[in-house]
Amino acid sequence: MSGMERFAGRVAVVTGASSGIGAQIAEDLVRAGMVVVGVARRLERLQALAAKLAGQPGRLEPVQGDVSTTEGVKRVFKWVDDNLGGISVLVNNAAIAAFTPVQDQDPADIERLVSTNFTAVMVGCTLGVTSMKKHGIKDGHIINVNSIAGHRIFSVSEIGSCVAYASTKHATVAMTKGLRADLQALKPAGYKIRVTSLSPGAVYTEMLPDAFAKMVPEKEMILQAKDVSNAALFALGSPPAVEITELTIQPTGEFM
Ligand SMILES: NC(=O)c1ccc[n+]([C@@H]2O[C@H](COP(=O)([O-])OP(=O)(O)OC[C@H]3O[C@@H](n4cnc5c(N)ncnc54)[C@H](OP(=O)(O)O)[C@@H]3O)[C@@H](O)[C@H]2O)c1
């Protein structure tokens, strides 16, 4: 069976599901029939999304969690294992932005940035694969929501330096590629876990600074969260023998 139908009734975990891209992906997975664990700190946002999606083929399970600590990430995965069982789809999406030049960063901010944008993704991948192995889920799929900032360093004077943020996204690109290589070791046991790095250009969300939106000449030159979610579901819904390893999606004509 191919397409999203094979994931119906199965468990997905989406971090950062309280707004923007994560909220849209969580919504679209629920509409596709999945049981989606939506993770974020703002529980009331998750609860509102769950209420909005009542009556859809799947459901949203709001789980309050802070992925900026390893303990926080572990708590989320333990809750899923205790309450729902194995994970078929993991979308590591939660992140924070940073626009301060590296030399001016507060060390505590650097630590928070790296732990939220990178450590949580790597630990999430580890615990996600552990869950798949424990529950014999051989066709699991991990999507790491990345950025074009994971592929090149650029400077946008209107909003400040993106270097610290881009560093975490570059690290995520490297780790995602490496994870795919490491997962080859599970092939003899029949595991065909797919891994996708999804790299959007600018998207209209709470993360996008107003100054950036103002400097773009046409409104269409910024993506909508729905565009990114469509790309995620394209990767997920591809036939099991097709692995979309890197998917870059930018507004047509984006200057970056
Ligand atoms: N917007 C863009 O232009 C753009 C472009 C390229 C890539 N991206 C990537 O897309 C992904 C989603 O970003 P977005 O644009 O949708 O931003 P957003 O609307 O600000 O959403 C970020 C999400 O991450 C969650 N989050 C942040 N820190 C967290 C923590 N410590 N623990 C748990 N959840 C946390 C937030 O929830 P709470 O605050 O409720 O915890 C929120 O749900 C990110 O990986 C981002 O780097 C965005």
The ligand as a Tripos MOL2 file, in Angstrom:
@<TRIPOS>MOLECULE
LIG
   48    52     1     0     0
SMALL
NO_CHARGES

@<TRIPOS>ATOM
      1 N1          9.4180   30.5020    9.3320 N.am      1 LIG1
      2 C1         10.4220   30.3730    8.5050 C.2       1 LIG1
      3 O1         10.7010   31.2860    7.6880 O.2       1 LIG1
      4 C2         11.2310   29.1070    8.4680 C.ar      1 LIG1
      5 C3         12.0870   28.9000    7.3860 C.ar      1 LIG1
      6 C4         12.8530   27.7540    7.3340 C.ar      1 LIG1
      7 C5         12.7420   26.7930    8.3300 C.ar      1 LIG1
      8 N2         11.9130   27.0090    9.3920 N.ar      1 LIG1
      9 C6         11.8660   25.9630   10.4170 C.3       1 LIG1
     10 O2         10.5240   25.5100   10.5390 O.3       1 LIG1
     11 C7         10.3260   24.9730   11.8450 C.3       1 LIG1
     12 C8          9.0410   25.5520   12.4410 C.3       1 LIG1
     13 O3          9.1970   26.9390   12.5950 O.3       1 LIG1
     14 P1          7.9940   27.9590   12.3690 P.3       1 LIG1
     15 O4          8.4030   28.8960   11.3080 O.co2     1 LIG1
     16 O5          6.7090   27.2170   12.2240 O.co2     1 LIG1
     17 O6          8.0830   28.7730   13.7460 O.3       1 LIG1
     18 P2          7.0410   29.0500   14.9310 P.3       1 LIG1
     19 O7          5.7100   29.3830   14.3990 O.co2     1 LIG1
     20 O8          7.7490   29.9920   15.8140 O.co2     1 LIG1
     21 O9          6.9460   27.6250   15.6350 O.3       1 LIG1
     22 C9          7.9670   27.1000   16.4300 C.3       1 LIG1
     23 C10         7.3940   25.9680   17.2370 C.3       1 LIG1
     24 O10         8.4440   25.3990   18.0310 O.3       1 LIG1
     25 C11         7.9760   25.2770   19.3530 C.3       1 LIG1
     26 N3          9.0860   25.3440   20.3030 N.ar      1 LIG1
     27 C12        10.0560   26.2940   20.3990 C.ar      1 LIG1
     28 N4         10.8550   26.0440   21.4450 N.ar      1 LIG1
     29 C13        10.3770   24.9050   22.0240 C.ar      1 LIG1
     30 C14        10.7600   24.1460   23.1590 C.ar      1 LIG1
     31 N5         11.8100   24.4940   23.9300 N.pl3     1 LIG1
     32 N6         10.0530   23.0410   23.4680 N.ar      1 LIG1
     33 C15         8.9840   22.6790   22.7240 C.ar      1 LIG1
     34 N7          8.5730   23.3530   21.6260 N.ar      1 LIG1
     35 C16         9.2580   24.4630   21.3100 C.ar      1 LIG1
     36 C17         6.9830   26.4170   19.5420 C.3       1 LIG1
     37 O11         6.0440   26.0760   20.5590 O.3       1 LIG1
     38 P3          5.9890   26.7130   22.0290 P.3       1 LIG1
     39 O12         6.5350   28.1000   21.9560 O.co2     1 LIG1
     40 O13         4.5400   26.6430   22.3750 O.co2     1 LIG1
     41 O14         6.8110   25.7860   22.8670 O.co2     1 LIG1
     42 C18         6.3000   26.4190   18.1800 C.3       1 LIG1
     43 O15         5.2570   25.4710   18.1670 O.3       1 LIG1
     44 C19        11.5960   25.3080   12.6270 C.3       1 LIG1
     45 O16        12.4480   24.1720   12.6540 O.3       1 LIG1
     46 C20        12.2300   26.4090   11.8090 C.3       1 LIG1
     47 O17        13.6230   26.4860   12.0030 O.3       1 LIG1
     48 C21        11.1430   28.1380    9.4770 C.ar      1 LIG1
@<TRIPOS>BOND
     1     1     2 1
     2     2     3 2
     3     2     4 1
     4     4     5 ar
     5     4    48 ar
     6     5     6 ar
     7     6     7 ar
     8     7     8 ar
     9     8     9 1
    10     8    48 ar
    11     9    10 1
    12     9    46 1
    13    10    11 1
    14    11    12 1
    15    11    44 1
    16    12    13 1
    17    13    14 1
    18    14    15 2
    19    14    16 1
    20    14    17 1
    21    17    18 1
    22    18    19 2
    23    18    20 1
    24    18    21 1
    25    21    22 1
    26    22    23 1
    27    23    24 1
    28    23    42 1
    29    24    25 1
    30    25    26 1
    31    25    36 1
    32    26    27 ar
    33    26    35 ar
    34    27    28 ar
    35    28    29 ar
    36    29    30 ar
    37    29    35 ar
    38    30    31 1
    39    30    32 ar
    40    32    33 ar
    41    33    34 ar
    42    34    35 ar
    43    36    37 1
    44    36    42 1
    45    37    38 1
    46    38    39 2
    47    38    40 1
    48    38    41 1
    49    42    43 1
    50    44    45 1
    51    44    46 1
    52    46    47 1
@<TRIPOS>SUBSTRUCTURE
     1 LIG1         1 GROUP 0 **** ****
